[in-house]
Amino acid sequence: MDQMEGACGLLLNQKDAIALDQELMTSPGFSVDQLMELAGLSVACAVATAFPREKYEARPSVLLVCGPGNNGGDGLVAARHLYHFGYEAHVIYPKPNVKEQLFANLRTQLEQLSVPVEAALPDSLDRYCAVVDAIFGFSFSGAVRAPFDDIIRRLSSSGSPPVLSVDIPSGWDVEKGPPTEGPALQPGLLISLTAPKMCAAHFKGRHFLGGRFVPPGILEKYRLKLPEYPGVSQAPTPRAR
């Protein structure tokens, strides 16, 4: 598949997205824990930018739907940061990762903050100002299976709160974009992590980018162009230069 250019340089295909992640862990030596922490912080910053705390009279509620992989881990980290940013975080985690200590630690950190972690969507989503879709990332392929097919269907229905997808709208092909069959999530917001993937070309909503930590050598190798990061921003909106 031909490669495409975007406001931040080359849009990554699945192969290059995986290779970039692996290179970050081998060359600069970022650990999975570090990358997940940076990603989750960027997600929380994007939520705080799109839904500013000061615009709500009470502590605003954010629902974070997390999958079993690293994309879900990003969501768990984001929930912790949102709590400290002054939001009421509520996590839905239908298939928790019980094999890796990292995920157990993230669960413990949320428990110590009394952030609820539950298995199923609540009957009503009316109380939430936003939903964070952290279900599937760029390694996803194939059809969406239960229970996530029903979750995506509910988040795609009219009347759902605004959805912010983490890196890839869940259920989308990382290169081709939204599926032609089955439930298709159409988020209003997307935060690409490290660099936008090819499916971002099909996204028409508000776009953020979390990648401030990427060293110059890797930016050059993958033909990436990070946006301006004003002040301490972790998730600006990419703009063509």
Phi and psi in degrees as GROMACS dihedral restraints (atoms count N, CA, C in turn):
[ dihedral_restraints ]
;  ai    aj    ak    al  type     phi  dphi    fc
    3     4     5     6     1   -62.9    20    10
    4     5     6     7     1   145.2    20    10
    6     7     8     9     1   -84.2    20    10
    7     8     9    10     1   154.0    20    10
    9    10    11    12     1  -125.6    20    10
   10    11    12    13     1   154.4    20    10
   12    13    14    15     1  -103.8    20    10
   13    14    15    16     1   146.9    20    10
   15    16    17    18     1  -133.0    20    10
   16    17    18    19     1  -169.7    20    10
   18    19    20    21     1   -63.1    20    10
   19    20    21    22     1   -23.0    20    10
   21    22    23    24     1  -108.3    20    10
   22    23    24    25     1    24.3    20    10
   24    25    26    27     1    94.2    20    10
   25    26    27    28     1  -147.0    20    10
   27    28    29    30     1   -64.5    20    10
   28    29    30    31     1   133.5    20    10
   30    31    32    33     1   -85.3    20    10
   31    32    33    34     1   125.7    20    10
   33    34    35    36     1   -79.5    20    10
   34    35    36    37     1   136.0    20    10
   36    37    38    39     1   -82.4    20    10
   37    38    39    40     1   176.2    20    10
   39    40    41    42     1   -62.2    20    10
   40    41    42    43     1   -41.9    20    10
   42    43    44    45     1   -60.3    20    10
   43    44    45    46     1   -46.9    20    10
   45    46    47    48     1   -71.9    20    10
   46    47    48    49     1   -32.5    20    10
   48    49    50    51     1   -62.9    20    10
   49    50    51    52     1   -42.6    20    10
   51    52    53    54     1   -66.5    20    10
   52    53    54    55     1   -43.9    20    10
   54    55    56    57     1   -63.5    20    10
   55    56    57    58     1   -38.9    20    10
   57    58    59    60     1   -63.7    20    10
   58    59    60    61     1   -44.1    20    10
   60    61    62    63     1   -60.6    20    10
   61    62    63    64     1   -44.2    20    10
   63    64    65    66     1   -64.3    20    10
   64    65    66    67     1   -38.2    20    10
   66    67    68    69     1   -68.1    20    10
   67    68    69    70     1   -37.1    20    10
   69    70    71    72     1   -61.1    20    10
   70    71    72    73     1   -31.4    20    10
   72    73    74    75     1   -85.6    20    10
   73    74    75    76     1   -19.4    20    10
   75    76    77    78     1  -102.7    20    10
   76    77    78    79     1   -39.4    20    10
   78    79    80    81     1   -85.4    20    10
   79    80    81    82     1   -65.6    20    10
   81    82    83    84     1   -70.4    20    10
   82    83    84    85     1   -22.2    20    10
   84    85    86    87     1    83.2    20    10
   85    86    87    88     1    29.4    20    10
   87    88    89    90     1   -67.9    20    10
   88    89    90    91     1   137.1    20    10
   90    91    92    93     1   -85.2    20    10
   91    92    93    94     1   163.4    20    10
   93    94    95    96     1   -57.9    20    10
   94    95    96    97     1   -39.9    20    10
   96    97    98    99     1   -58.7    20    10
   97    98    99   100     1   -44.9    20    10
   99   100   101   102     1   -64.0    20    10
  100   101   102   103     1   -47.7    20    10
  102   103   104   105     1   -61.9    20    10
  103   104   105   106     1   -38.8    20    10
  105   106   107   108     1   -68.4    20    10
  106   107   108   109     1   -38.1    20    10
  108   109   110   111     1   -65.8    20    10
  109   110   111   112     1   -43.4    20    10
  111   112   113   114     1   -64.7    20    10
  112   113   114   115     1   -40.9    20    10
  114   115   116   117     1   -65.1    20    10
  115   116   117   118     1   -47.5    20    10
  117   118   119   120     1   -63.0    20    10
  118   119   120   121     1   -37.7    20    10
  120   121   122   123     1   -63.7    20    10
  121   122   123   124     1   -42.4    20    10
  123   124   125   126     1   -62.5    20    10
  124   125   126   127     1   -41.0    20    10
  126   127   128   129     1   -61.8    20    10
  127   128   129   130     1   -47.1    20    10
  129   130   131   132     1   -61.6    20    10
  130   131   132   133     1   -38.5    20    10
  132   133   134   135     1   -66.7    20    10
  133   134   135   136     1   -37.6    20    10
  135   136   137   138     1   -64.5    20    10
  136   137   138   139     1   -42.1    20    10
  138   139   140   141     1   -61.6    20    10
  139   140   141   142     1   -44.9    20    10
  141   142   143   144     1   -65.6    20    10
  142   143   144   145     1   -30.9    20    10
  144   145   146   147     1   -73.2    20    10
  145   146   147   148     1   -43.7    20    10
  147   148   149   150     1   -75.9    20    10
  148   149   150   151     1   -29.9    20    10
  150   151   152   153     1  -130.4    20    10
  151   152   153   154     1    73.2    20    10
  153   154   155   156     1   -58.4    20    10
  154   155   156   157     1   134.4    20    10
  156   157   158   159     1   -55.1    20    10
  157   158   159   160     1   -38.9    20    10
  159   160   161   162     1   -71.8    20    10
  160   161   162   163     1   -10.5    20    10
  162   163   164   165     1   -83.1    20    10
  163   164   165   166     1    -5.9    20    10
  165   166   167   168     1  -114.3    20    10
  166   167   168   169     1   137.2    20    10
  168   169   170   171     1   -67.7    20    10
  169   170   171   172     1   -42.1    20    10
  171   172   173   174     1  -105.6    20    10
  172   173   174   175     1   173.0    20    10
  174   175   176   177     1   -62.3    20    10
  175   176   177   178     1   113.0    20    10
  177   178   179   180     1   -70.2    20    10
  178   179   180   181     1   145.6    20    10
  180   181   182   183     1  -100.7    20    10
  181   182   183   184     1   135.5    20    10
  183   184   185   186     1  -125.0    20    10
  184   185   186   187     1   129.5    20    10
  186   187   188   189     1   -97.2    20    10
  187   188   189   190     1   128.8    20    10
  189   190   191   192     1  -118.2    20    10
  190   191   192   193     1   117.6    20    10
  192   193   194   195     1  -100.9    20    10
  193   194   195   196     1   116.4    20    10
  195   196   197   198     1  -114.4    20    10
  196   197   198   199     1   135.0    20    10
  198   199   200   201     1   -87.9    20    10
  199   200   201   202     1  -178.4    20    10
  201   202   203   204     1   -81.3    20    10
  202   203   204   205     1   -10.3    20    10
  204   205   206   207     1  -101.2    20    10
  205   206   207   208     1  -159.6    20    10
  207   208   209   210     1   -66.8    20    10
  208   209   210   211     1   -29.7    20    10
  210   211   212   213     1   -61.6    20    10
  211   212   213   214     1   -40.3    20    10
  213   214   215   216     1   -65.7    20    10
  214   215   216   217     1   -36.6    20    10
  216   217   218   219     1   -61.4    20    10
  217   218   219   220     1   -39.4    20    10
  219   220   221   222     1   -58.3    20    10
  220   221   222   223     1   -39.4    20    10
  222   223   224   225     1   -66.6    20    10
  223   224   225   226     1   -38.9    20    10
  225   226   227   228     1   -63.6    20    10
  226   227   228   229     1   -41.7    20    10
  228   229   230   231     1   -63.8    20    10
  229   230   231   232     1   -43.3    20    10
  231   232   233   234     1   -60.2    20    10
  232   233   234   235     1   -37.1    20    10
  234   235   236   237     1   -61.1    20    10
  235   236   237   238     1   -41.6    20    10
  237   238   239   240     1   -63.5    20    10
  238   239   240   241     1   -45.5    20    10
  240   241   242   243     1   -66.2    20    10
  241   242   243   244     1   -38.5    20    10
  243   244   245   246     1   -63.1    20    10
  244   245   246   247     1   -37.8    20    10
  246   247   248   249     1   -57.4    20    10
  247   248   249   250     1   -46.7    20    10
  249   250   251   252     1   -72.7    20    10
  250   251   252   253     1   -20.0    20    10
  252   253   254   255     1   -80.8    20    10
  253   254   255   256     1    -6.5    20    10
  255   256   257   258     1   101.3    20    10
  256   257   258   259     1    16.6    20    10
  258   259   260   261     1  -102.6    20    10
  259   260   261   262     1   158.4    20    10
  261   262   263   264     1   -95.1    20    10
  262   263   264   265     1   107.3    20    10
  264   265   266   267     1   -94.2    20    10
  265   266   267   268     1   139.8    20    10
  267   268   269   270     1  -135.2    20    10
  268   269   270   271     1   119.4    20    10
  270   271   272   273     1  -104.3    20    10
  271   272   273   274     1   134.1    20    10
  273   274   275   276     1  -109.8    20    10
  274   275   276   277     1   121.8    20    10
  276   277   278   279     1  -137.2    20    10
  277   278   279   280     1    78.9    20    10
  279   280   281   282     1   -66.3    20    10
  280   281   282   283     1   -34.3    20    10
  282   283   284   285     1  -130.4    20    10
  283   284   285   286     1    78.3    20    10
  285   286   287   288     1   -64.6    20    10
  286   287   288   289     1   146.7    20    10
  288   289   290   291     1   -77.6    20    10
  289   290   291   292     1   112.1    20    10
  291   292   293   294     1  -105.6    20    10
  292   293   294   295     1     3.8    20    10
  294   295   296   297     1   -95.8    20    10
  295   296   297   298     1   -27.0    20    10
  297   298   299   300     1  -110.3    20    10
  298   299   300   301     1   133.8    20    10
  300   301   302   303     1   -62.5    20    10
  301   302   303   304     1   -32.4    20    10
  303   304   305   306     1   -54.2    20    10
  304   305   306   307     1   -44.5    20    10
  306   307   308   309     1   -71.9    20    10
  307   308   309   310     1   -34.7    20    10
  309   310   311   312     1   -63.1    20    10
  310   311   312   313     1   -40.0    20    10
  312   313   314   315     1   -63.6    20    10
  313   314   315   316     1   -41.6    20    10
  315   316   317   318     1   -63.7    20    10
  316   317   318   319     1   -39.2    20    10
  318   319   320   321     1   -62.9    20    10
  319   320   321   322     1   -43.8    20    10
  321   322   323   324     1   -61.5    20    10
  322   323   324   325     1   -41.6    20    10
  324   325   326   327     1   -61.5    20    10
  325   326   327   328     1   -38.5    20    10
  327   328   329   330     1   -71.1    20    10
  328   329   330   331     1   -38.6    20    10
  330   331   332   333     1   -60.6    20    10
  331   332   333   334     1   -39.1    20    10
  333   334   335   336     1   -69.6    20    10
  334   335   336   337     1   -17.6    20    10
  336   337   338   339     1   -97.8    20    10
  337   338   339   340     1     1.7    20    10
  339   340   341   342     1    60.2    20    10
  340   341   342   343     1    32.1    20    10
  342   343   344   345     1   -81.2    20    10
  343   344   345   346     1   119.8    20    10
  345   346   347   348     1   -66.8    20    10
  346   347   348   349     1   135.4    20    10
  348   349   350   351     1  -124.6    20    10
  349   350   351   352     1   113.1    20    10
  351   352   353   354     1  -126.4    20    10
  352   353   354   355     1   169.3    20    10
  354   355   356   357     1   -93.6    20    10
  355   356   357   358     1   -22.3    20    10
  357   358   359   360     1  -133.0    20    10
  358   359   360   361     1   151.5    20    10
  360   361   362   363     1   -60.3    20    10
  361   362   363   364     1   143.2    20    10
  363   364   365   366     1   -67.4    20    10
  364   365   366   367     1   161.1    20    10
  366   367   368   369     1   -60.5    20    10
  367   368   369   370     1   -36.2    20    10
  369   370   371   372     1  -122.7    20    10
  370   371   372   373     1   141.9    20    10
  372   373   374   375     1  -107.9    20    10
  373   374   375   376     1    10.6    20    10
  375   376   377   378     1   -62.5    20    10
  376   377   378   379     1   -28.5    20    10
  378   379   380   381     1   -77.3    20    10
  379   380   381   382     1   -11.5    20    10
  381   382   383   384     1   -95.9    20    10
  382   383   384   385     1   135.8    20    10
  384   385   386   387     1   -78.7    20    10
  385   386   387   388     1   -21.9    20    10
  387   388   389   390     1  -160.9    20    10
  388   389   390   391     1   156.7    20    10
  390   391   392   393     1  -120.9    20    10
  391   392   393   394     1   130.9    20    10
  393   394   395   396     1   -97.5    20    10
  394   395   396   397     1   120.1    20    10
  396   397   398   399     1   -91.3    20    10
  397   398   399   400     1    99.0    20    10
  399   400   401   402     1  -120.1    20    10
  400   401   402   403     1    46.4    20    10
  402   403   404   405     1   -88.0    20    10
  403   404   405   406     1   -60.8    20    10
  405   406   407   408     1  -123.9    20    10
  406   407   408   409     1   144.5    20    10
  408   409   410   411     1  -109.7    20    10
  409   410   411   412     1  -154.8    20    10
  411   412   413   414     1   -75.8    20    10
  412   413   414   415     1    -6.3    20    10
  414   415   416   417     1   -86.5    20    10
  415   416   417   418     1    -6.5    20    10
  417   418   419   420     1   -68.5    20    10
  418   419   420   421     1   142.4    20    10
  420   421   422   423     1  -153.2    20    10
  421   422   423   424     1   159.1    20    10
  423   424   425   426     1    88.3    20    10
  424   425   426   427     1  -165.8    20    10
  426   427   428   429     1   -85.5    20    10
  427   428   429   430     1   151.1    20    10
  429   430   431   432     1   -78.5    20    10
  430   431   432   433     1   127.8    20    10
  432   433   434   435     1  -106.0    20    10
  433   434   435   436     1   167.8    20    10
  435   436   437   438     1   -63.4    20    10
  436   437   438   439     1   146.3    20    10
  438   439   440   441     1   -89.2    20    10
  439   440   441   442     1     3.1    20    10
  441   442   443   444     1   -74.8    20    10
  442   443   444   445     1   -23.7    20    10
  444   445   446   447     1   -63.0    20    10
  445   446   447   448     1   -42.3    20    10
  447   448   449   450     1   -70.1    20    10
  448   449   450   451     1   -36.5    20    10
  450   451   452   453     1   -61.6    20    10
  451   452   453   454     1   -47.7    20    10
  453   454   455   456     1   -63.3    20    10
  454   455   456   457     1   -38.1    20    10
  456   457   458   459     1   -61.5    20    10
  457   458   459   460     1   -43.2    20    10
  459   460   461   462     1   -67.9    20    10
  460   461   462   463     1   -39.1    20    10
  462   463   464   465     1   -72.1    20    10
  463   464   465   466     1   -16.4    20    10
  465   466   467   468     1   -92.3    20    10
  466   467   468   469     1    -8.3    20    10
  468   469   470   471     1   -76.9    20    10
  469   470   471   472     1   156.1    20    10
  471   472   473   474     1   -65.7    20    10
  472   473   474   475     1   142.0    20    10
  474   475   476   477     1    93.4    20    10
  475   476   477   478     1    -7.7    20    10
  477   478   479   480     1   -70.1    20    10
  478   479   480   481     1   148.1    20    10
  480   481   482   483     1   -61.5    20    10
  481   482   483   484     1   162.5    20    10
  483   484   485   486     1   -55.9    20    10
  484   485   486   487     1   137.8    20    10
  486   487   488   489     1  -109.0    20    10
  487   488   489   490     1   130.9    20    10
  489   490   491   492     1  -111.0    20    10
  490   491   492   493     1   115.7    20    10
  492   493   494   495     1   -91.3    20    10
  493   494   495   496     1   141.7    20    10
  495   496   497   498     1   -93.0    20    10
  496   497   498   499     1   109.5    20    10
  498   499   500   501     1    71.6    20    10
  499   500   501   502     1   -52.5    20    10
  501   502   503   504     1  -135.5    20    10
  502   503   504   505     1   129.8    20    10
  504   505   506   507     1   -58.9    20    10
  505   506   507   508     1   125.3    20    10
  507   508   509   510     1   -59.3    20    10
  508   509   510   511     1   132.4    20    10
  510   511   512   513     1    95.7    20    10
  511   512   513   514     1   -14.3    20    10
  513   514   515   516     1   -77.5    20    10
  514   515   516   517     1   150.4    20    10
  516   517   518   519     1   -76.6    20    10
  517   518   519   520     1   132.8    20    10
  519   520   521   522     1   -60.1    20    10
  520   521   522   523     1   -23.5    20    10
  522   523   524   525     1  -108.3    20    10
  523   524   525   526     1   -40.1    20    10
  525   526   527   528     1   -91.1    20    10
  526   527   528   529     1   -17.3    20    10
  528   529   530   531     1    96.2    20    10
  529   530   531   532     1  -148.8    20    10
  531   532   533   534     1   -65.2    20    10
  532   533   534   535     1   149.2    20    10
  534   535   536   537     1   -70.6    20    10
  535   536   537   538     1   155.2    20    10
  537   538   539   540     1   -89.8    20    10
  538   539   540   541     1   -15.9    20    10
  540   541   542   543     1  -133.3    20    10
  541   542   543   544     1   155.8    20    10
  543   544   545   546     1    80.0    20    10
  544   545   546   547     1  -176.7    20    10
  546   547   548   549     1   -64.0    20    10
  547   548   549   550     1   134.3    20    10
  549   550   551   552     1  -126.3    20    10
  550   551   552   553     1   111.8    20    10
  552   553   554   555     1   -74.8    20    10
  553   554   555   556     1   134.7    20    10
  555   556   557   558     1  -124.9    20    10
  556   557   558   559     1    77.5    20    10
  558   559   560   561     1   -67.3    20    10
  559   560   561   562     1   151.9    20    10
  561   562   563   564     1   -85.2    20    10
  562   563   564   565     1   -16.9    20    10
  564   565   566   567     1  -137.0    20    10
  565   566   567   568     1   147.1    20    10
  567   568   569   570     1  -139.2    20    10
  568   569   570   571     1   133.3    20    10
  570   571   572   573     1  -115.8    20    10
  571   572   573   574     1   109.8    20    10
  573   574   575   576     1   -76.8    20    10
  574   575   576   577     1   141.9    20    10
  576   577   578   579     1  -107.9    20    10
  577   578   579   580     1   129.5    20    10
  579   580   581   582     1    70.0    20    10
  580   581   582   583     1   -56.9    20    10
  582   583   584   585     1  -159.1    20    10
  583   584   585   586     1   150.9    20    10
  585   586   587   588     1   -65.7    20    10
  586   587   588   589     1   144.6    20    10
  588   589   590   591     1   -94.4    20    10
  589   590   591   592     1   168.5    20    10
  591   592   593   594     1   -58.5    20    10
  592   593   594   595     1   -32.7    20    10
  594   595   596   597     1   -64.5    20    10
  595   596   597   598     1   -17.1    20    10
  597   598   599   600     1   -62.5    20    10
  598   599   600   601     1   -20.5    20    10
  600   601   602   603     1   -65.7    20    10
  601   602   603   604     1   -21.1    20    10
  603   604   605   606     1   -94.4    20    10
  604   605   606   607     1    -2.1    20    10
  606   607   608   609     1   -92.5    20    10
  607   608   609   610     1   133.5    20    10
  609   610   611   612     1  -115.2    20    10
  610   611   612   613     1     1.4    20    10
  612   613   614   615     1   -91.2    20    10
  613   614   615   616     1  -155.3    20    10
  615   616   617   618     1   -82.9    20    10
  616   617   618   619     1   127.5    20    10
  618   619   620   621     1  -114.6    20    10
  619   620   621   622     1   132.5    20    10
  621   622   623   624     1  -119.7    20    10
  622   623   624   625     1   160.3    20    10
  624   625   626   627     1  -135.2    20    10
  625   626   627   628     1   124.0    20    10
  627   628   629   630     1  -107.7    20    10
  628   629   630   631     1   106.9    20    10
  630   631   632   633     1  -163.9    20    10
  631   632   633   634     1    27.5    20    10
  633   634   635   636     1   -65.7    20    10
  634   635   636   637     1   -17.7    20    10
  636   637   638   639     1   -88.6    20    10
  637   638   639   640     1    -7.6    20    10
  639   640   641   642     1   -71.4    20    10
  640   641   642   643     1   126.1    20    10
  642   643   644   645     1   -71.1    20    10
  643   644   645   646     1   155.5    20    10
  645   646   647   648     1   -56.4    20    10
  646   647   648   649     1   -38.4    20    10
  648   649   650   651     1   -60.7    20    10
  649   650   651   652     1   -39.4    20    10
  651   652   653   654     1   -74.4    20    10
  652   653   654   655     1   -36.1    20    10
  654   655   656   657     1   -58.6    20    10
  655   656   657   658     1   -43.0    20    10
  657   658   659   660     1   -68.3    20    10
  658   659   660   661     1   -43.4    20    10
  660   661   662   663     1   -60.8    20    10
  661   662   663   664     1   -40.5    20    10
  663   664   665   666     1   -97.7    20    10
  664   665   666   667     1    10.1    20    10
  666   667   668   669     1    55.0    20    10
  667   668   669   670     1    48.6    20    10
  669   670   671   672     1  -101.5    20    10
  670   671   672   673     1   149.3    20    10
  672   673   674   675     1  -131.2    20    10
  673   674   675   676     1   100.6    20    10
  675   676   677   678     1   -68.4    20    10
  676   677   678   679     1   146.4    20    10
  678   679   680   681     1   -72.9    20    10
  679   680   681   682     1   173.6    20    10
  681   682   683   684     1   -68.0    20    10
  682   683   684   685     1   136.6    20    10
  684   685   686   687     1  -112.5    20    10
  685   686   687   688     1    89.7    20    10
  687   688   689   690     1   -67.6    20    10
  688   689   690   691     1   140.1    20    10
  690   691   692   693     1    54.8    20    10
  691   692   693   694     1  -126.1    20    10
  693   694   695   696     1  -102.9    20    10
  694   695   696   697     1    18.5    20    10
  696   697   698   699     1   -56.8    20    10
  697   698   699   700     1   138.5    20    10
  699   700   701   702     1  -112.7    20    10
  700   701   702   703     1    -7.4    20    10
  702   703   704   705     1  -150.4    20    10
  703   704   705   706     1    71.2    20    10
  705   706   707   708     1   -78.4    20    10
  706   707   708   709     1   175.1    20    10
  708   709   710   711     1   -94.7    20    10
  709   710   711   712     1   123.7    20    10
  711   712   713   714     1   -61.7    20    10
  712   713   714   715     1   137.0    20    10
  714   715   716   717     1  -135.5    20    10
  715   716   717   718     1   142.0    20    10
  717   718   719   720     1   -65.4    20    10
  718   719   720   721     1   138.3    20    10
